[in-house]
Structures are given as C-alpha cells and as structure tokens.
C-alpha cells in the first residue's frame, strides 16, 4: 500500500483538484465494496465420507490402483479456496449434526441429541429439550433478522422446524423451500421432509404420463419415492418376489427394514432422480436471486444422497458397475470389532448373514454409493458455472460439506453412520471466496463442523451476532492460530446414543455405546463411554500409523497393556476432553456437561463420569508427551509465536510430589504452570475438575503447593539457558499440572533447530526422572506432496507423538502445504512480513489484483489529463 500512496502523491502534485475528486470516488467505491455483504451458497450432501472425492483418493495409499470416484467439480472447488482435509462432524447422526451445523452449538446445548428430537416428536420433547431448542439462534435467523439477508433452502432439512421462522415465530426466515411444477413457482412448505416434496414433484409428472410405477420382475418399491428399483445383493429384498412388503414383521427384523437395507438401480430416467430435482429447484432459485444484485442472500442446497435409500441412476452407475472388481474394500472388512465398544452381537450376526463381509457384495454396494456422489458432483459444477455466468463468483462465499460419513463395510461389514470411526465421522469441508480466501489453501489441523456457523458469520461481517460455541475457521485459513489459551489442535465429537421416550424416560442405557470421541493433531484418537463404572471397552487409536483403526491401544487384547506411554496418552486425551466440556458447560451456569439433567437424570454429569472413569491401568505418574512437538508458529506482527501444552498427573490414591522440573536448551521459550485440582466438594457441580486462577508468580522457590491450594506454581519471563519451571508441588489423586510452553522467536523467520529438554524429578520410586524433549516439527504430513506415504498396516510399536495427521490430499502446486497452527490470536490479525496484496485487500472485499488494476486505471487516466 505504501508505494501506491507515493505514486498518488506525485500525481496529486500535478492534478490536485481532479485527482482529489477521482480519489474520493475510488475510496467511496472501495468502501462500498468492503461494506457489501457477500452471498452465501451453502452446499451439502448427506452421508458423504471424507475420501469420497477423487482428490482424496489420489493421495491415499489404500486407493492406489483402484477405481476412483469421479468428482472433478469438488476437486476444482477444493483447489479454488481452503480445503480442510481433517474435518470431522461433531456428531455422526443426521439430525444432531445438521442442528449443530446451523446453530454452531454443541450436541448437549442444542437439545437435539437424537433424530427424534430434531423431528420434535411430542412424546420425547420434554421441557429440558424444548427449553434448549428455544434458546438457540439459527444461521438463517441471524442473517435474515439481524443482517438483512434473504434465505432459501432446498433439500433435506432434518432440524427443528422452529428455524423456519423468526425468533418470535411471527415471520418466515426461510423465504422459499419448495417448488410447484404445475405453476412453475417457488413455494414455502411448513415441513422439512424432502421425501414428501419429492413425491409431490413426481406426482406432477406421473399425472402428465411422463413416469409410471410399472414394476418389472424382481423390482421393489423404493421406500422414499414409492417408485420401482432393481435391488443389488445387499438389499434385504434381493431375489424376492416383486414388490415384497419391506415392513412385514414376519419376514424382516429392524435391521432388514432399515433404510440402509434399500440399495440398487433406480428405474426412472436421470431427470427424475432425487438429486436432480434438488438441483433443478436450486438452480431456479439461483437464477431468481441473481436478478437483484443489491440483496444479499443465503441459498442452501442440501442433497439427500448418498444417504440411503441408495438408488443410483444408470447414467452414473454403469461405469462403476463395469469396474466394480477394482473398487476399494476396507482393510477391516473381515475384522470383528470385539475389542472395541461397538461390538453388538445382533448387528454383527445380521451383517454376517446378509453378506456384508463379502468383498464382491461390498464392491457392488460401493459402486452405487460412488454413482450417487458423482451425480451430485455434476450438479455442483453446474452451480459454480452459473455463479460465473451471473457475475456473482467474486461476491459469493461457497462452502461444501456433509453431515457425516458412511461405514461402507469397514469393521466387519458395518453400514451407515453413528460410529466414531474415521469412515463415519470424517467429512469433506471446503470454502471458496475469491479475494478473501486464497486459492490452494490446505489446512491439516483437525476441525469439526461446530465451527462452520461462526466461519460463515465471520466472512459475512456478522461476527458480532455470533453467540455459538464455535470459532471461525478463518484463523486457520489466514495462519493466525497459535494455541493462545488452550490446545485447540484437538476436536471432540459426541453422540448421546440413548433414546428419550418421555419425561426422564430412556429407551437405552447411559453407556450403551461410546458417547465421546476426541482427535488430536498428533493423530491420537480416543473414544469413551460416559458412565464411570461401565465395563464397556473404550478405544485409543493412532490414526496416522493405523488409518483403518485396527489396533485399540487400550483394548483388552492390546499388546500395550503395561505401556506407560500409551496410558499417558490416554490420560492426556481424557484431560483434553474434560477441559473441552468445562469450556462448553455454559457461561451462565447452564451445566450442559456437569449436570445429569442432560442425561435424563442418569449419572452425575458427563464431566464427573468421564473424570472418574478408569478403563485402563492407573499410573502413579503420567506425562502427556515424551516428545512435545510444536506445530508451525504464527506471525503476530513482530515475532513468530506458538504455544503447546504439557500435562503431568497421577491417578493413584495418595500424594505424588514433583520435586522439580527444569528446562534446558534454546532461548525463546517460557512457561506458565497451573495446578489443576480435582475438587469433589465444589458447590456448583460435584466433582468437577477446577482450574485455579493465575495470580502473580510465586517468590519462594521452595514452596510446596498442597492439593486444593489456590496458586499458580511459576510464571517466567523469556527463557534463559536453564529454567526452573517447577520447584516442589504435590499432586493428589486425579490432580495434574498443566504447563503452557510458549515460544516467541528472536528473528523474523520460522524457528529452526529450536529445542528444549524438560527434566522432571519426582518421588515415585519406579521412575524418579522423566525427560521430555521439545522441538518444532520439520516434516510435512504424510500422504501430502513432498512427504512420505502414510502406512496402511497396524503399528507394531507405540508411535511417538507423530507430527502428521492421517493421509491428506495434495496441496495446490502453487501453495506450499504446511501444518496450520491452531488457535486464534486474542488481538486482531496482523499481516505477515510478506503479506500478499490479496490478503491485504481482502478486508475490503476486493481481491488485491482487482484493487490494483482499479487504482492503476484511474490514476493513469488522471495522468493523461
């Protein structure tokens, strides 16, 4: 910007009055453009897993030599903006996941813990859930009521219907969500059911004689449209008499009647498929909205597929059917999940009997799934092209994601979602906004869909209206994250498997299946039940070295049952989960995670249950990391900065004394240590882990802090060569130290060869000295351009704190892939020393190139006068 001002000064000297007038016009135009609210095109699918994209499969070793799903338009979108390769749903179930997406609030805060609650069924909508839902603000309510947007929504809804309307219920926030093909006009329906809308569309063309319900030999009735389809082998009615009743209790059990049991070849032409109708009404909407360039809009296009019932049209299925023997099958297809919390005898027996562990059957099933994905990809390409045709591309934030994934036979033929395995929880996520989001940006940090709400509001200039639990992902896109207050290289997903059936009544138990899962940048992933005394199996996987999640490090058949490194990592992941729940517990004593109210009165609240649960060996001392690896530092305007967190604790009765912790090594490091005490008598919530506040540093180096004392151990200035981090502290059972390791660079370059070693002296006789090495990562994530491939086999030894997430996609050739740090700075983002014009101009809503060309053109015009 400086050189432009110099040029302007020279011209001003020659043409003072005229230049002043032109400059005023330029500033007014740029100001108006900066104030313009972007349009939002929100595209999502249902049940599309992260690797159902060509770009992802090209860089996953497991897909080498296999037929890839064809998604040129999703690949194009991912390269035109920011691609989050380690994105996860916050809940792997439709209704809860979609409510989280549209509100930015956690599962417990939304009150939509099951699909039934999203449907607002009266029998389960007790006051607890009603009150939670009424307190929520939806994305459409915020943008329409507070910021002047118009909203249209087409496709699957599956969130509370109150979000159709303003907060007081007096007006619609969703202007149109349906279409009348008889009158060729958009309409609004007070129902979110896409299936009913689809039946209505087809009825118009059936009445006109363009489609009919003539059933061929062996064809069955699609449970969604009531039109015929030809089943494949894994369909529960395959080989049965034509039009067999799926809901015959004498013939089919619950598994057989499930939508997951309906899959095959759709009988109708392409222009009558579910995805086509969804696309057609959305394109009509886009054309209509484009007519008023002054009215900002949000258009949501929510495809039902590839969610079951899975009926693909022949136009897309033929290619995959012909090449089905080259389709990837999961490495865990034959693995019985009997060393995990997901072993349910009835389900496993059904899947085995029906042939879900047969490779050929799974390939045939996957062919249908791929065809459904490719069809939607074609339609996404048409929408992106239409934005270009209307001249709206530069004014529109485009995002794409899916609510959750699909198991596709992994872990002994499992199907559907509702599991915390990668196949069901990890999803595609990408944002495009020319001039504001750079092309080719690849983000490797783990994130969840909880943050999508905040990200949209941030780029729409509506951040002041954000009262959600999420945080804008812009911090990763612009490399402004550095773990400011806590470890945000860590994400949580959850599902309350129980089914409320009335006031304090439950169809299932508290610990029926794992309720929480957590994933860290290091690749460790923990899944836990939420009942402290449950005998169910929890799971700990290391995804980079075990992408199929074969090896449960804390399972009953694990070879690591006496390994302190494994149990230290399990304790670390559990503590991060508890700290996350404390942060999400509500600012006004709502107690979403500390009260049993959210569990219909069962247990003592999630925080207490998880804190006390001990499914693995108790350690007298545990340390989170033997090698504490720093992710890439962020530029704050004067220095490169980054924080990481080290945890040390005990789980055995009695007292552990940490005699000293001394740091030796490179300068630039400093430490803040906090004693976190388990206080069983906390008046506001029994048994909550309570973090002490941060007073001035202690002055007595020999002071011993007793459990329950309200003090911080040490807070030091810039690191010297040798630093006494801790001198004398006692830990009671369940207590731990939280050491914030801070790095501030001494130069204007990324840190290299910067290391520290912590020497921990303690009084446990088994290991009186523990060493922790601290260093910055030097390697790219495995599976990315320029890095090693990720392994596909189970680990034979305990992995170190691996720097790389599970295999990711290739970065754009023009973008250098890096590990993004993880927490937004507390101050406004500042430019790096090499800030690009695009990044600078982005605050005005113009790309750097557009702004430069505009200034040059106007200044050149003035110079000629």
N, C-alpha and C positions, 0 to 999 in steps of 0.2 A: 504493500500500500504506500510505503514511503516514496519510491521512485515515481509513482503516479502523481503524488502531490507536487513533486518537484517540476514535473512536466506541466502540470496545471499552472504553477506559479509563473513559468515562462510565458505561457500563452496569455495569462491574465495581464501581464505587463503590456502586451501588445493590444489586447482586445478586452479591456477591463469590463466595460458595461455589458457587451454582448456575451462574453464568457460567463459573467455572473448570472445572467439570465438562463443560459444553457445549463450551467452547473446546477442551478436551482431545480431545473427540470429533471436532470439526472438524479439528484438526491431525492426528489419527490417520487420519481419512478421507482428507485431502489427501495425507498421507504415503504411505498405502497406494496411492492412485491414482497418485501420482508414481512409485512403485516398480513399478506394474503394467507388464508387458511388452506392447507393442502386438502385435496380429496383423499379418500381412503378406499382402496379396493382390497377387501379382506376375503381371500380365497382359502377355503379349507376343504379337506376331504375327511372321511370317517374311516378309521382303522388302517391308515397307510403308514407302515413302519419306515424307519429312517433309511433303510437300504433299498426301498422300492423306488430307486432312481438310478438311471444309467451312471451318473457321475459318481455316486457312492459305490456302485458295484464294480466300476472300473478300477478302484483303488482298494478293494477288499480282496485279500489273497484267496479267500474261500470261493470267490466267484470267477477265478481265473479259468479260462477255457469253457465257461458255462454260457448259456444263452442269457443275455441281459434283458431286463425290462427296458422298453424304449420310451424314454422321456426327454426328448430334445428340448422341449419348452421349459420344463422345470430346471434342466441343466442351464439353459440360457438365463433364466431368471436368477438362479443362484450365482451366476458369474457377473450379473449386472448390478449386484449390490452386496449385501452382507449375508453370508451363509454360515449358520450355526450348526456345526457338524456333531456337536454333543448336546443336542436339545432333548429334553425329556418332558413328558406330560407330568402334571402334578398329581394326576390320578388316572389310572388306566381303565376307566369306565366312562361311557358316553356322557350321561347327564352331569355327573360331578365335574368331569373335565371341561365340558363346554361352559358350565356356570363359572368355573374358575377363570376360563379364558375371557369371558365377557364382563367379569367384575374385578379381576385381579386379587381376589381374596382366597384364603386357604380353604381347604375342604371343611374344616370344623367351623370356620367363620360363616361360610355360605349357608350351612344347614342342609346343603344338598349332598348328603353322604351316600345316596343310592339313586338309581334311575327312578324309582318310585317317588322319591321326594322331588325330583325335577319335574315329574308329571303332576305334582301337587295333589296326589290322591288323598281324599279326605280322611281315610282310615289311618294314615300314617302322619298326617300333618298336625301333630300336636303343637301346643303353643311354643315349645322350645324351638322347633324348626320354623314355624311361622314367623316368630319374632326375629330370628336370624335373617331370614329372607327379606323381610320388610325393611331391615336396616341397610340393605345393600343398594349401591348405585351401579347401574349397568353402563356399559360403554355407550350405548345409544342414548340413555338418559343424560349422561354428562355432555356428550357432543351436541345433542339436539336442544336440550333445555338451557344449557349454560353457554354454548358457543355457536349457536345459530346454524347448525348443520341440518340437513335432511337425510333421513336414513331409509334405505330399502333393504330387505333381507329375503333371499330366495334359497330354498332348500331345507335341509334338516335343521330343526330348531333344538328341541330336547333340553330346554332350560325353562325356568318358571315363566308362566305366561304374563305375570305382572310386569315383566320387562318390555312387553308390547306397548306399555303406557308410561306416561309421565309419573313422577314420584307420587303425586297426589291422586293418580288414576283418572284424571279428568280428560286427558287427550292422548292420542297415539304418539309414540316416539318412532315406531316403525310405520312409515307412511304407506308403503305397499309391501306385500309379501306373497302375493298370489297373482294369477293371470286368468282372464276369461277368454278362452279361444273362440267362443261364439261371437263375442263383441269385439275381440281384439283389443281389450283394455286391461290395464293392471287393476288389481283389487286388493282389499285387505281382508284377511280371514282371522277371526279370533280363535285360531287354533294353530299350533305349531306342527301338527302332524303332516310330514311330507307325503306319507303313504296315501292319505286321503286326497291330498291335492293331485297326486299322480293319477289316482283312479279317476278323478274328475277330468283331467286332461284327456286320458284315454277314452273316456266315455263319449266325448265330443266326436272323436274320430271313429269310434265304433258306431255311433249313430249315423255318421256320414258314410259308413260302409268301407272305410279305409283299413280297418283292422277287425279281426274277429277272434272268437275264442274256440276255434276248432282244434280239438286235441288229437294229435297223432298217436300211433301205437306206443305205449310206454311213457308218454309225456305226462307230466304232473302239473298241478296248479301252483303257480308262484304265490306264496303267502302274502306278498306285498301288493301285487297288481291284480291277482286272480287270472292272469293270462298264462298260457302254457309255456313250458320249458322242457328241455331234454336233460334228465339228470346225469351226472357223472358217477363214478364208482363210489365216492364217499358220501353221496346223497343218501339219506336214510330210506328213500323210496326207490332207489335204483333197482331195476329189474322187477318191480311190482306192477300190478295191473294199472292200466291208465287211470289217472285221476284218483288215486288212492287217498283216502282221508288221512291227512297228517295228524289230526287231533284225535284219532282213535286210541283211547287209553288201553284197549286190549292189545293193540299192536305196537304202540310206541311209548317209551318212557319219557321222562323230562328231557334227557339228552337227545333222544331221537326227534322230539318235537321242536327243539330249539331252532332258531333262525340259522345257526351255524350248520345245521344239517341240510340246508337247502342250497344247492350249488349245481350249475350246469350251463347249458346253452340256451339263451333267450330265443323265443320263437319269432319275435316281431322284428321288423327292419330297424336300422340304426336310428332313424329319426323318431322312433317311439320308445327309446330307452329312457330310463330314469335320469341318467346323466345328461342326455341330450335335452330333455325338457328343462332340466335345471339350467343348463347353459343357454337355451333359447330365451327363456324369460329374463335371464340376467342380461343378455345382450340387448334385448329390447329396452331394458331399464337403463343400461349404459348409454344407449343412443339418446334416450329421452333426457337423462341427466346432463349430457354433454351440451344440450341446447342452451343452458343458462350458465355462462362462464363465471358469473358473479356469485353463484350459490354453491358453497362447499357441501360436499356430500360424502356419506359413507355407504358403500354398496357391499353387502356381504353375499358371497356366493358359496353356499355350503352343500357340497356334494354328499349324497348318502353313501355312495360307493367309495372304496371297495368293501365296505361293511356288508355282511350278509343281510338278506339272502343274495348269494353271489351268482348272478346270471349275466354272462358276458354275451355280447353280440358277435356273430361270426366274422364280421369285418376285422375285428381285432384279435379274436381268439384263434383264428386259423393258423397264424404264424407260430404261436406258442404251442399249439396242439401238434403241429407237424414236427416241432423240435423239442417236444416235451422230455425226451430222454436225455437232453443236455441241460435241463433245468436243475439248478442247485437244490439239494436237500440238506436239511440241517445236520450238523455233526452229532447232535444229541438225539436224533430220531429214535434210536434204539435204547437210549438211557432211561431207565426207570427213575423218577425223581424221589427215590425212597430215602435219600439223605438230605432232604430239604423239607421245608414247611408246606410244600404243595402236593404232597402225596395223599391223594384221596382215592381210596380203593375203588369205589363205584365208578368214578370218572375214568380211571386208568383201565379198568376192566372193559368199559364200554368202548373206549378208543381202540383198545387192542382187538376186541371182537369185530369192530367195524372196519378194520384195516388201516387205521390212521398211522401205523408204524411201517407200512409197506411203501417203499421208495416210489414205485410206479404210480401208486394212488396219490401220493403227496405231490409228485410232479404234475399230474393231471390237474390237481386242485390248484397248485401254484400257477399253472397256465391260465386258468380262469381269473385268478387274482391279478396277474400281470396285465391281462387284457382289459380289465376294468380300470387299472391305473393308466394304461396307455390311452384309452378313450378320453379320460379326463384331461390328460396332458395335451391332447389335440385341442380341446376346448380352451384350455388356459392360453395356448398360443394364439388362438383367435382373439381372445380378450385383450392380450397385450398388443396385438396388431391394431385392434380397434381403438385403443387408447392413443396409439401413434396417429391413426387416421384423423382422430378428433383434435389432435394437437394438445392432448392432456397429459402426456407421459411425464413431462418435467414438473407438472403440478400435482402429481398423484403419488402418494405412498402406497406401494403394493406390498402385501405380505402373503405368504403361503405357509400353511402348517396343516397338521392333522391332530385330532383329539387324542389319539393313542395308536398303538401298533396292532399287530396280528401275529400270533404264535406260528402259524403255518407248519405245524407238526413238530416243532422243537420240543425237547424234553419229553420224549416218549409220546409223540403224536398230539401234544396239546393244541387246542384251537382257540380262536377268539382272543380275548384280552384278559383283564382282571388278574394279571400276574405282574410281578416286578422284574421279570427277566427282560433283557435288552429288547427282545423281539416285540414285547407288548408295551414297553414304556418309552422307548427312544423313537423320536419322530423327526421328520424334516421341518426345518424352520428357516425362512429367508425373508429379507426385507430389501426393497428396491425404492430409492428415492433420489433421482438424479440431482447432483449438486449438493446434496446433503449427506448421502451415503455413498462412499467411494465404490467403484467397480472392483470386483475381485477380492473383496474383503472376506477372509475366512477366520472365523472365531472358533477356537478349540476349547475354550473354557466351558465347563458344564453349566447349563442354564435350564430353567423349566418354563413352561407356558404361563406360570404365575406372573411373569414379568411382561407379557405381551401387552396387557392392558395399559400399563404405565408407559411402555415404549410408544404406543400409538398416541397417547395423550401428549407425551413429550414432543414428538415431531409435529403434532397438530397445534402446538402452542397452548395446550390446555393443561399443562402440568400442575397449575395451581389448584385444579379441581380434583386432583388425584388423592383419594383417601384410602387407597388399596394397601394390600400387604406386599405388593411387588415393587420393583425398582427398575427404572428404564434401562434397557439393554444398550442404550446409546453409549454407556461408559465403556463397553467392550468394543463397540464399533469405532470409537474415537480414541481408543487406547488410554483412557483416563482412569482406569481402575487400578487400585494398588492395595486392596485389603485394609482400608483405613481403620475400621473399628473392630472387625472380626473377620474370620476366614470365610470369604464368600466364594472360594473355589470349591464350594460344597453346596449340593442341592438335595432337596427332600421331596419324595413322592409318597403318597399315602392313599389308603382306601379303607373305609370302615365296612368290612365285609358283612356285618350284621344287618339284618333287615327289620327296621322298626315296623310294628304292626298296630300300634296304638300307644296310649299313654304308658310310658315305662314298660313296654312290652317288646320283646325281641324274638325274632324267628330263629336267630343264630346266636352263638356264644361270643363272648368278648375276644377269645383267642382262636376263633375258627381257622383263620388264615393270617399270614403276615399282614400287619397293618401299616408298617412304616418301612421305607427303604431310603437309603442315602447314598449318594455318589460323590466322590472327591476327585479333584483334578489329578491326583496321583494314580487314579484308576481303581482304588479300593471301593467296594460297594457292599453295604450292609443291609440285610433285611431282618426285621424283628417283629415278633408278636407283641401285643400291647398288654398282656397280663403277666405280672411279675412272677407268679408261681406256676405258670404253664410249663408242661413238659414237652411242648412242641419244639421243633427244630428251627433255630434261626440260621441265617446264611451269611457268609462272608466270602466274597469273590474278588479276584484281582483281574479286572476285565482286559487290560492290555495284553497280558500273557495267557489269558484264558477267556477268549471272546465268546465261547459257547457256554460259559459258566458251568463247566463240568465239575470243578473241584471246590467243594464247600470247605473252607479252611477251619470252620468251627463245627463241622458236622460230626456225627457220631462215628463215621468211618474215615474221618480225616487222618492223614499221616502226620499231622502237625499238632496233635492234641497236647503236647508238652512244650510247644514252642512259644517262648515269651514274646518274640517279635510279632507273631500272629495275634496273640491275646492283647498285646499293647495296642496294635492297630484296631482291634475290635473295640477296645475301651475308648480309644480316640474317636472312632466314628460314632459310638454311642454318645459321648460327651458333646460332640458337634450337633447331633440330633437333638439332645436335650436343650442345648443353648438356643438352637433354632426355635424350638417350641416355646421357650421362655420369651423370646423376642416376638413371637406371633400370638402370645397369650391374650393380647388386647390391652390397649392403652388406658382403658377406663374400667379395669377390673372385670372384664367380661369373662375371663378364665376359660377360654376355649380349650386349652390343653391342661389346665391344672384342676379343673372341676370334673367330677364324674357325671355332671348333668349332660354333657355331650355324648356320654356313653349310656344314656338312659338309666343312670344311677349305678351302673356296674363299676366296680373297681374304685380306685382313689384318684382318678385323673391320669391322663396319659404321661405327664411329666414324672409323677411318682412311680407309676408302674414301670416305665422304661428305665428310670434311675435305679430301681431296686432289682430289676431282672438280672439274673446271673446264669445264663445257659452255658457259659464256658468257664474254665478254671479261674479261680480268684488268685490274683497276684499280689504279693506284699509290696511290690513297686512296679509300676508300668510306665513306659515312656512312649509317646506317640510316634516318634521318628528317630531312628538311629542315624539317618541321613536326612536332614531338613533341607529340602531343595527349594530355592527361591524361583518363582516364575519371573518373566521379564518385567523389568522396572518401568515405571511411567514417568514422563517428563512433567514437572509441575511448574515450569517457567524458569526455574533456576537450578534445579537438581533432578536427577533420576531418583525416584523413591519407590520403596516396596516394603510391605510388612508380611511376615509369616508368623505362625503361632505354634509354639511347642507346649505340649501338655505332659505333666508328670503327676501321677496319683497312686493311690492304694485302694484295694478292695477288701483287704482282710481286717478282722477286728483288731483293736489295739491302736497303737500310735507308731507312725513312721517318722523319723527325724531326718530331714535333709540337712546335713551338716554344712554343705557349701555347694555352690555352683559357680565355677569360674570360667570366663570366656577368654580365649587366646586366639589371636590371628589378625586379619586385616582390619584397618580402621574403617570407619563409616558405619559401623553397627552400634546400636544402642538397644537397651532392654527395659521393658516395663513388666514387672511380675505381679500377679494378682493371686491371692489365696482365695479359692472358692470352697466354701464350707457347706456341707450337707446339714441343713438345719431342720430337724424333724418337728420342731415346735413353732415354725413360722406361722403367725396367726392368720395370715391371709390365705395360705394354702399349705396344708400339711405336707411336709416332706419335700418341699421344693428346694432345688439347689440354689443357693443365694450368693450372688457375686457381691463382694464388698466394694464400697466406693473407693475412689482414688484420692487420698489425702496427700499432703506433702511427703517427700521421701523420708524414710527413717534415718536417724542420725547415729544411732547406736549399732555398730556392726555386729555386736554380739547378742542383739535382741532375739529372743525366740518367740515366735508367734504361736500362741496356743490355738487349737481349733475353736472356732467361734469368735475369735477376736476380729475387730473391725479395723484392719490396717492393710496397707499395701507394703510389700516387702522392700522393693527397691525401684527407684526410677532414676535413670542415669542420663547424663548428657552424652555427647558424641563419644564413640568408643575409643579407648586407648588400646595399647597393645595387649594388656591384660586387665580384665574387668571382673571384680567380684559381683556376680549377678545376684546371688542369694547367700546370706550368711545366717544359718540356723532357723529352721522352720519345722513345725510339727504338723503332720497330716493325720487326721483321724480317718476311720473307715468311710469311704465314698468321697473324701476331700481330694482336691487336686490343685496343682499350680498351673496357672495359665500365663505363659511367658510370651509377651509380644516382642518379637525380634524385628527391629526397624533398621532399614538401610537407607542412607542418604548419600548420594555419590559426591565425590570431591572434584569431579570433572563433568564436562558436558558430553559424555559418551556413556553408552551402556556398560555396566560393570562387567569386567572380565577378570578371571583368576582372583576372585574375591572370596575368601573363605574364613570361617571361624570354627573353633572347636570348643564345645562346652564339656567340662569335666564335672560330673555330678557325684558328690560324695554323700553317702547316706549310711544309716545304721543297720540295714538289713544284712544279715551275715552271708546270704547266698551270693550277692554281687555288690560289694561295697562301693565300687566305682563304675560309673556308666559314662561312655563318651558319645557325644552327638556331634556329627560333622555338619556344618552349614556352608552351603555354596549355591551359586547361581547355576541354573540349568544351562547346558551348552548344546543340547540336542533338540532337533525338531521332533514333533510327534511321529511315531511310527505310522507307516502307511501313507505319508504325505510326500510330496515331491522333494527329492533330495535326501530322504530319510530311509532307514531300513524298513523292510516289510514287517508287519506285525505277525507274531507267531499264531498258529491256529491250534496247537496242541495244549493239553493241560500242563501246568507248571510242575516241574519235578522238584523244585525247591521254593522256599519262601522268597518272593520277589522283593527287591528293595523298593523304596518309595519311588516308583517309576515316574519319570517326567512326562510320559506320553499317555494321552487318553487312548481309548480303543480306536482302531483304524478309522481314518478320516478320508475325506475326499481331497482331490488335488486342488491346490490354490491356483488362482489365475496366473498365467505365465508372467503377467506384469506386476503381480503382487507377491511380496516376499512373505511366505507363511511363517507366522510366529505364534508362540503361546501367549494368548492375551492374558494380562493380569486381571484381577477380579473385583475390585470394589471402587465405587465412585468416590472421587475426592470430595471433601466437605466444602471446598470452595468452587467457584465457577470454573469450568475447564479452561485451561490456558493453552495456547499454541505451543507446539514443539519448536526447537530452533529451526527445523526445516519444514514448517507448516506449508502445505500446498495452497495455492490460490483457491482451490475448491473448498478446502476446509475453512478458509477464512471467509469466503463469500457465502458459505453455507448458512451463516447466521442471518443473511438477508433473504434466503430462499432462492438465490440465483446460483448457478454454477460459476466458478471462477472464470471459465472461458467466456461465458455469456457476458459477465460484468466487464471483463477486459475489453471484449470486442465492442460493447456498447460505448464505453468511455473513449476508446480509440477512435471510433467512428465519429462521435460528436466533437471530440477535441480536434480531429483532423478537419472537420467541416468548419470549425471556428478559425483554424489556422489559415484556411484558404480565403477567408473574408478580408 
